[in-house]
Amino acid sequence: MLPLTAIAVLAAGTLAFRLAGPLLHRRLAPGERTRALLADAATVLLVALVATAALTEGQGAAGWSRPAGVLVGGALALRRAPLLAVVVAAAGTTAVLRLSGLP
């Protein structure tokens, strides 16, 4: 019975969070500085996630191939290349480096 109670509590909490936005939208209006900080925080969080995924594997380092592929993909993304080209170039770079013996 405990798992059903936990599911019900989590469902109620999720629903409360989802309803809080529309209900409190007019009462709590963040300023421009707060909005800018939240946008920057989202960017920093995404960069940290990419760095963690690119540089680590399990409990150790990921080697050189994966970070090189991420670097190639990031460079192409900054140059506004199409998403398919970014993904293929990053995966191709990683694959070629791993085939040549680089971990």
VENGIKA-V298059 format. One record per pair of residues at least 24 apart in sequence whose C-alpha atoms are under 10 Angstrom apart, sorted by the first residue. I is the first residue (numbers start at 1). J is the second residue. If there is no record, write none. Layout:
i: {I	I}
j: {J	J}
This chain:
i: {61	62	63	63	63	64	64	64	64	64	65	65	65	65	65	65	65	65	65	65	65	65	65	66	66	66	66	66	66	66	66	66	67	67	68	68	68	69	69	69	69	69	70}
j: {103	103	98	102	103	94	97	98	102	103	90	91	93	94	95	96	97	98	99	100	101	102	103	90	91	93	94	95	97	98	102	103	93	94	93	94	97	93	94	95	96	97	94}
